[in-house]
Amino acid sequence: MRQKVTSPAPLVNSLAPNPETPDLQLGSSRAPERPGLVFHSGGFPAQEDFPPDGRLDQSGQRKTFFGTLRPHSSRFLLYYAPGWDLNPYFVYELGDGLRIALGEERTRWTYPLANLRGVPVAFRSDRPVVDGAPLKGIQAAVLRCTQSGASFAPEEALTVEEALRAYTFGAAYAAFAESELGALAPGRWADLVVLGEDPFTVDPEALSEIPILATIVGGKVVYER
């Protein structure tokens, strides 16, 4: 069982203009009847997870979302957070603006992927904030480029296999449904898509253009091209 945090504790120095404001805090819920984690960034709550019994194991939450984390902060949180939840397409669709707003150093800490190897990662759509098509998200996770073609922390890129796993098993794990969803195996729901090309062999820059030939939900064809 992971440790329950019982009091706020600043972890690193501030990224905010006020140097007395911790960049990241990990503490207990402000509501005693709802124990859990509270992450703060620049003095503002960034994420609150409230497991029903105050524990961060499979009886509670399995996902936490984030934006910018210093490398040593993310390593610390690998222990406390049972999983990560994010949309890799933010890098492509919002990346140019983020690079201007954050600067070079903090851009390297934004939406890390490779640095989170070792814990389950769930990719999500985040619609209507950005385009939620999974193939576009996979391409963004692999290329780590913005709309202008600029690199965005390319050292955080994933492989196609890792990105696919985040959209399938990772998402199922975050929903406590990994025994029913997230893989094609006996006893699991037959939810799948039929692709017109192999994502493992196609040019990574063409991943988002792979045609969807069919969509099957619960063993029934619900879309066919």
N, C-alpha and C positions, 0 to 999 in steps of 0.2 A: 504494500500500500504506500502511495506517495505521501509525503509529509504534508500536513495541513498547516498553512501559514496563519499565524495568530496575531501578528502585529506588523504595521508598515515598516519597510526597510529600504532606504534609498540605495541603489546599486551602483550608479555611475554618475559622473559629473553632468552638468546641464548642457543641453543643446540650445536651450532657450536663451533669450537675451539676458535674463536675470540669472547670474551664476549660482544663486542660492537655491534655485529651483531644480530638483533632481530631474534628470532626463527620463529615468525609468524607476518606478517604484513597484514593489511587489508586496501586497498587504492583504489584510482580511477584509471581508465585506463590511460596508458601513452599516448594514442591517444585521444585527446579531442573529436574528432568526433565519437568515439566509447566508450561511457561511460559504466562503469560496475565495476565489482570487480576484483581485483588482489590479490591473496594470495601469500605470500612469505614465504619460509621456509629456514632458514639458509642463507638468503640473495639472494636466487635464486627464480625466479618465479615458483610457483608450479601449479598454475591454473589461467586461465583468462576466465571470463564469460562476454560476451558483449551483454546484452539485446538491442534490436533495439532502444528502446526509453529511455534507461538508468534506467529503473525501474526493480525491482526484484519481480514482481508479475507475473500473468499468461500471460502477454504480452511479457515477456522476457524469460530468461533461467529458467529451473526448475531443474538443476542438477549441481553438483560440485563434482569433485573427489579429493581424498586426500590419504595420507599414514599414517603419524604419527601426532597425535594431542595431546597436553596436555589436561587433563580432563577439566580444566577451559576454555581452548581455544575452545574446541568443544561445550561447553555450550553457549559460546558467539556467535559462528558461527551458532548455531541453529536458532538464530533470523535473521541473515543476509542471510543465504543460504536457498533457497526454497526447496532444495532436495539434496540428496547425491547419488552418482553413484560409485559403486565399484564392484570388483570381489572377493567374499569370498574365492575362491579357492587359492588365493595368499598365504593364511595362511598355507595351506597344502603343496603346491608345492614349495614355496619359504621360508617357515617359518624357517627351520633349519638355512639357511644362514642369515636370518634377525635376529635371536636370537643372533648369533655370532657378527654380525656387529653392532647391536643396544645396546646390553646389556640388563640386566633384567628390568631396570626401563623403558626404552623407548619401549621395547617390549610390555609392558602393555598398551602403548598408541597407538599401531600400528593396523590399520584397526579395530577400535572399531565398534561394531554393537549394542550391548545392550545399550551403552551410547548414541546412536542416536535415541532412541525411542522418538517419538513425531513429527518427520518430515518424509515425504515419503522417502524411500530408494529404489533405483533401482539397482538390481543385473544385471551384464552384463558378457559377455564371455571373453573379452580381448584377443581373439585369434589373432595371434598365440603365444602370450607371454606365456600363460599357457593353459591347457585344459579348454575348455569352456562348457563342458556338464553340463546342469543345475542340474541334480541329484547329480553330484559330488560337485558342489558348495553348494547345500543344505546340504549335509553331512558335508562339511567343516565348514559351518556356525553353525551347530548344535554341532559338536564335538570340534572344535577349537583345532585340533591336527596337527602336522607336519608329514612329511613322516616317520620320525624316531619314531613317537609315542609320542613325547614330547608335553606337553600342551603349548598352545600359548594364553595367556590371556583368560583362560576359563571363567572368569566372563563376557566376552563379547559375549558369545554364545547366539544364538537365538533359539526359538522353531521351530519345523518343519513348523507350520502354518505361523510364521513370515517370514521364509525364502522363503516359497512358494509365499507368498504375494509380496515379493520383486522382485521375478522373473516374476510375472504376473501383478498385479495392479501397483506395483511400477514402473516397466519398462514402462507400458502404460502411467502412469502419467507423467513420465519424457519426453515422446514424445508427450504430449498434446493429447493423444488418449484414455484417460480413459473412454470416452463415447462410444467408439467403440471396445476397446480391454481390456484385463486384467481380465475379468470375464465371466462366462457363464451366460448370461442373455438375455432376449428378446431384439432384436434390435442391439445386438453386433455381431461381426464376430464370426463364429463358428470355431475358431482356438483352437485346443486342442490335447492332446495326451491321448492314452489309456494305462494305466500302468498295469503290470502283478501282482502287489501287492499294498496294501494300504500303502502309506508312513507314515500315522499316527499310524500304528500299527506295522510296521516292525522294527526290531532292527536298531537303528540309524547307526550302523556301516555297515549295509547292504543297506543303501539308494542308494548308487551309483550303486548297482548291480540289482536294480529293472528293469526288462525287459520292453522295449517299444514295445507294441503290435501293435500300429497303430498311425499314425500322420494324423490329419485332418486340412486342411487349407481352410478357407472360405466355410466350409461344404463339401469339397471334400477330399476323402481319397488319400493322396499322398505317404503314406508308410504303408505297412501291413506286419506283420511278419508271 
